[in-house]
Amino acid sequence: MIRDSLADRILTVFIYVFLILLAFSAFYPFWNSLVISFNDGMDTSKGGITFWPRQFSLENYRIVFEDARLMNGFVVAALRTVIGTVSAILCTSIFAYGMSKRELMGRKYYMIMCIITMYFGGGLIPTYMLIRGLGLFNSFWVFIIPALISVWNMIIFRTFFQGLPQGLEESAKIDGCGNWGTYFRIVLPLSGPVVATLALFTAVAHWNEWFVASIYIMDENLMPIQTVLRQILFSNIASEQISNLDSSSLARLNAAKSITSKSLTMATIMVATIPIVCVYPFLQKYFVKGVLVGSLKE
């Protein structure tokens, strides 16, 4: 057995210390925001809140969950994420399955046209006119239809499909399966890692996206939570949310005097952030295999 030299051990310790500090610097802002959201607002204004709440309180979250705008935005964002992710993965993978077939006429020209869209866009004004002309303006489907196809995800899907053994599809065709049957019964079930990875990336993009709603949505009932959160953070969050409370809740808060703009902002951010963070542990095992698919074969 070869023993590590003193220089190697010192380097290893240095690497671990550096990675720990790097992880801490990335995680601490989130943790501090979470701590402040659970701390009494007036106590938070005194400063000194670091790793643990000094005066534990749930009043910030009670205000957030009593705000109809945020709860409505949460529902819209959840529906958008679920419907948008399922439809985008399905449409993109079907497109990629067709593009993976070498016998497809004009396949290279289709691929060139797709790649061009990755480098050049129509611009905001033409896109706005297109969305309005399609009747998607101020509609929930403006979140779904324009995002059905992702060229980058299509390339990853196509690369994965091209790496599957040809004998599987040939056997399926011998058994009487057509293209649709082969795709849904053979190809898609074997694509678990890449589907899980790209589904997570798509879901995160849908959940975190706020710009589309700020441009194409005028109805407040269709605003996702990230757009609502942005509007709140650029306004007086405490006065707006407290003004929406009923008399009993307002009396309770006046007696407690435990709400400040900072504590309420942190609670709002946590409500918008934690749901999508909770998805990561369930799909983490697919990352290494799924993310590297596009680099294994072209």
Phi, psi and omega per residue, in radians:
M1 nan 2.276 -3.119
I2 -1.499 2.168 3.132
R3 -1.505 2.491 3.080
D4 -1.258 2.477 3.095
S5 -1.300 2.960 3.129
L6 -1.066 -0.680 3.135
A7 -1.130 -0.670 3.117
D8 -1.144 -0.731 3.135
R9 -1.145 -0.699 3.109
I10 -1.118 -0.736 3.110
L11 -1.100 -0.716 3.121
T12 -1.095 -0.777 3.103
V13 -1.072 -0.754 3.140
F14 -1.080 -0.732 -3.137
I15 -1.112 -0.785 3.141
Y16 -1.116 -0.730 3.124
V17 -1.106 -0.748 3.130
F18 -1.090 -0.774 -3.129
L19 -1.162 -0.648 3.095
I20 -1.118 -0.782 3.120
L21 -1.135 -0.672 3.119
L22 -1.130 -0.769 3.106
A23 -1.117 -0.692 3.128
F24 -1.122 -0.745 -3.130
S25 -1.142 -0.503 3.118
A26 -1.427 -0.605 -3.056
F27 -1.510 -0.558 -3.011
Y28 -1.055 -0.752 3.118
P29 -0.991 -0.692 3.095
F30 -1.144 -0.784 -3.130
W31 -1.114 -0.734 3.138
N32 -1.121 -0.675 3.085
S33 -1.115 -0.696 3.112
L34 -1.132 -0.729 3.122
V35 -1.102 -0.792 -3.137
I36 -1.104 -0.627 -3.134
S37 -1.149 -0.445 3.119
F38 -1.714 0.102 -3.110
N39 -1.806 2.652 3.072
D40 -1.017 2.292 -3.037
G41 -1.070 -0.780 -3.134
M42 -1.157 -0.612 3.089
D43 -1.208 -0.626 3.106
T44 -1.089 -0.639 -3.120
S45 -1.116 -0.288 3.104
K46 -1.377 -0.274 -3.139
G47 1.496 3.064 3.080
G48 1.519 0.129 3.098
I49 -1.466 2.062 -3.062
T50 -2.116 -1.364 -3.005
F51 -1.832 -0.382 -3.075
W52 -2.426 2.602 3.058
P53 -1.110 2.381 3.122
R54 -1.488 -0.682 3.039
Q55 -2.292 1.694 -3.053
F56 -1.085 2.376 -3.133
S57 -2.687 2.518 3.075
L58 -1.886 0.132 -3.076
E59 -1.099 -0.616 3.135
N60 -1.062 -0.766 -3.126
Y61 -1.262 -0.542 3.071
R62 -1.107 -0.689 3.101
I63 -1.120 -0.791 -3.091
V64 -1.078 -0.816 -3.083
F65 -1.297 -0.238 3.050
E66 -1.594 -0.072 3.106
D67 -1.504 1.977 -3.070
A68 -1.106 -0.555 -3.122
R69 -1.095 -0.797 -3.098
L70 -1.196 -0.723 -3.138
M71 -1.164 -0.695 3.071
N72 -1.132 -0.728 3.095
G73 -1.115 -0.608 3.104
F74 -1.112 -0.766 3.137
V75 -1.127 -0.775 3.139
V76 -1.085 -0.769 -3.140
A77 -1.123 -0.689 3.129
A78 -1.140 -0.788 3.104
L79 -1.109 -0.739 3.138
R80 -1.083 -0.738 -3.098
T81 -1.163 -0.792 -3.104
V82 -1.188 -0.930 -3.109
I83 -1.142 -0.763 -3.120
G84 -1.127 -0.686 -3.126
T85 -1.212 -0.836 -3.118
V86 -1.085 -0.824 -3.097
S87 -1.188 -0.683 -3.130
A88 -1.175 -0.762 3.131
I89 -1.134 -0.712 -3.126
L90 -1.149 -0.873 -3.101
C91 -1.170 -0.738 -3.125
T92 -1.158 -0.710 -3.129
S93 -1.207 -0.643 3.086
I94 -1.130 -0.748 3.092
F95 -1.067 -0.775 -3.136
A96 -1.145 -0.612 3.120
Y97 -1.101 -0.722 3.073
G98 -1.156 -0.702 -3.132
M99 -1.239 -0.287 3.135
S100 -1.409 -0.174 -3.114
K101 -1.479 2.064 -3.100
R102 -1.192 -0.404 3.136
E103 -1.418 -0.037 3.129
L104 -1.184 2.145 -3.132
M105 -1.195 2.317 3.110
G106 1.298 0.350 -3.065
R107 -1.053 -0.706 -3.127
K108 -1.161 -0.663 3.138
Y109 -1.211 -0.673 3.065
Y110 -1.078 -0.691 -3.123
M111 -1.172 -0.705 3.107
I112 -1.096 -0.741 3.121
M113 -1.095 -0.676 3.113
C114 -1.159 -0.761 -3.103
I115 -1.155 -0.605 3.106
I116 -1.011 -0.670 -3.134
T117 -1.171 -0.315 3.104
M118 -1.343 -0.391 -3.092
Y119 -1.849 -0.454 -3.076
F120 -2.266 2.306 3.093
G121 -2.040 2.848 -3.122
G122 -1.299 -0.317 -3.088
G123 1.693 2.866 -3.040
L124 -1.200 -0.769 -3.071
I125 -1.158 -0.863 3.068
P126 -1.045 -0.662 3.116
T127 -1.135 -0.713 3.104
Y128 -1.068 -0.761 3.132
M129 -1.151 -0.657 3.117
L130 -1.144 -0.801 3.137
I131 -1.068 -0.739 3.116
R132 -1.152 -0.707 3.140
G133 -1.169 -0.514 3.128
L134 -1.434 -0.066 -3.140
G135 1.348 0.353 -3.127
L136 -1.643 -0.103 -3.122
F137 -1.115 2.319 3.134
N138 1.010 0.696 3.127
S139 -2.295 2.575 3.114
F140 -1.063 -0.516 -3.064
W141 -1.280 -0.130 3.042
V142 -1.195 -0.371 3.063
F143 -1.376 -0.427 -2.949
I144 -1.776 -0.980 -2.965
I145 -1.108 -0.835 -3.132
P146 -1.121 -0.298 -3.091
A147 -1.845 0.294 -3.093
L148 -1.179 -0.600 -3.085
I149 -2.072 2.211 3.004
S150 -2.025 2.080 -3.094
V151 -1.113 -0.710 3.140
W152 -1.069 -0.817 3.102
N153 -1.137 -0.606 3.106
M154 -1.086 -0.723 3.136
I155 -1.117 -0.707 3.116
I156 -1.156 -0.787 3.080
F157 -1.030 -0.812 -3.095
R158 -1.063 -0.739 3.127
T159 -1.096 -0.708 3.115
F160 -1.144 -0.776 -3.131
F161 -1.101 -0.652 3.136
Q162 -1.192 -0.357 3.121
G163 -1.501 -0.138 3.114
L164 -1.297 2.542 3.135
P165 -1.062 2.311 3.140
Q166 -1.138 -0.452 -3.116
G167 -1.099 -0.493 3.139
L168 -1.127 -0.811 -3.137
E169 -1.220 -0.651 3.115
E170 -1.115 -0.679 3.106
S171 -1.155 -0.678 3.125
A172 -1.128 -0.687 3.129
K173 -1.193 -0.621 3.087
I174 -1.115 -0.603 3.139
D175 -1.396 0.007 3.056
G176 1.792 0.114 3.132
C177 -1.400 2.410 2.992
G178 -1.547 -2.903 -3.129
N179 -1.099 -0.755 -3.138
W180 -1.160 -0.757 3.127
G181 -1.114 -0.698 3.111
T182 -1.125 -0.703 -3.127
Y183 -1.141 -0.898 -3.031
F184 -1.350 -0.507 -3.076
R185 -1.678 -0.443 -3.072
I186 -2.012 -1.009 -2.978
V187 -1.225 -0.905 -3.076
L188 -1.087 -0.766 3.094
P189 -1.079 -0.475 3.120
L190 -1.456 -0.082 -3.044
S191 -1.778 0.444 -3.076
G192 -0.926 -0.878 -3.105
P193 -1.074 -0.804 -3.095
V194 -1.250 -0.616 3.094
V195 -1.131 -0.786 -3.131
A196 -1.108 -0.743 -3.119
T197 -1.150 -0.880 -3.110
L198 -1.219 -0.533 3.075
A199 -1.130 -0.697 3.116
L200 -1.142 -0.789 3.116
F201 -1.073 -0.708 3.134
T202 -1.165 -0.732 -3.140
A203 -1.110 -0.739 3.119
V204 -1.106 -0.715 3.123
A205 -1.105 -0.745 3.120
H206 -1.145 -0.753 -3.074
W207 -1.180 -0.714 -3.057
N208 -1.477 -0.254 -3.029
E209 -1.276 2.299 -3.138
W210 -2.214 -0.315 -2.975
F211 -1.209 -0.716 -3.094
V212 -1.027 -0.779 -3.137
A213 -1.148 -0.617 -3.124
S214 -1.224 -0.347 -3.128
I215 -1.718 -0.762 -2.954
Y216 -1.855 -0.119 -3.078
I217 -2.000 2.220 3.073
M218 -1.921 -0.397 -3.139
D219 -1.376 2.111 -3.111
E220 -1.098 -0.441 -3.136
N221 -1.266 -0.203 3.127
L222 -1.845 0.093 -3.126
M223 -1.359 2.167 3.051
P224 -1.254 2.897 -2.985
I225 -1.121 -0.558 -3.126
Q226 -1.190 -0.661 3.092
T227 -1.196 -0.722 3.086
V228 -1.095 -0.745 3.127
L229 -1.059 -0.748 3.124
R230 -1.086 -0.739 3.119
Q231 -1.106 -0.666 -3.132
I232 -1.203 -0.746 -3.101
L233 -1.171 -0.413 3.093
F234 -1.649 0.226 3.089
S235 -2.311 -3.038 3.117
N236 -1.470 1.600 -3.009
I237 -1.073 -0.729 -3.069
A238 -1.142 -0.865 -3.089
S239 -1.141 -0.668 -3.121
E240 -1.196 -0.789 -3.086
Q241 -1.288 -0.665 3.129
I242 -1.168 -0.602 3.138
S243 -1.146 -0.340 -3.141
N244 -1.527 -0.048 -3.099
L245 -1.372 2.729 3.038
D246 -1.376 3.043 -3.013
S247 -1.144 -0.653 -3.123
S248 -1.181 -0.752 3.118
S249 -1.159 -0.680 -3.138
L250 -1.153 -0.681 3.105
A251 -1.130 -0.687 3.114
R252 -1.099 -0.732 -3.123
L253 -1.226 -0.650 3.104
N254 -1.112 -0.603 3.113
A255 -1.259 -0.689 -3.116
A256 -1.379 -0.595 -3.095
K257 0.890 0.899 -3.005
S258 -2.048 0.204 -3.053
I259 -1.977 2.296 2.994
T260 -2.282 2.898 -3.121
S261 -1.085 -0.696 -3.088
K262 -1.172 -0.819 -3.111
S263 -1.135 -0.670 3.136
L264 -1.218 -0.629 3.085
T265 -1.112 -0.759 3.136
M266 -1.121 -0.690 3.106
A267 -1.125 -0.696 3.109
T268 -1.111 -0.739 3.123
I269 -1.111 -0.707 3.130
M270 -1.121 -0.719 3.123
V271 -1.083 -0.601 -3.124
A272 -1.446 -0.320 -3.011
T273 -1.789 -0.750 -2.973
I274 -1.056 -0.714 -3.095
P275 -0.965 -0.788 -3.107
I276 -1.309 -0.487 3.090
V277 -1.153 -0.601 -3.109
C278 -1.183 -0.267 -3.129
V279 -1.357 -0.519 -3.026
Y280 -0.989 -0.825 -3.066
P281 -1.035 -0.499 -3.077
F282 -1.354 -0.358 -3.089
L283 -2.029 0.083 -3.055
Q284 -1.095 -0.601 -3.079
K285 -1.143 -0.314 -3.135
Y286 -1.544 -0.191 -2.982
F287 -1.062 -0.918 -3.016
V288 -1.028 -0.831 -3.120
K289 -1.258 -0.734 -3.056
G290 -1.269 -0.735 -3.081
V291 -1.212 -0.551 -3.087
L292 -1.502 -0.006 -3.093
V293 -1.011 -0.782 -3.061
G294 -1.152 -0.272 -3.107
S295 -1.742 -0.029 -3.063
L296 -1.519 -0.521 -3.080
K297 -2.708 2.506 3.113
E298 -2.124 nan nan
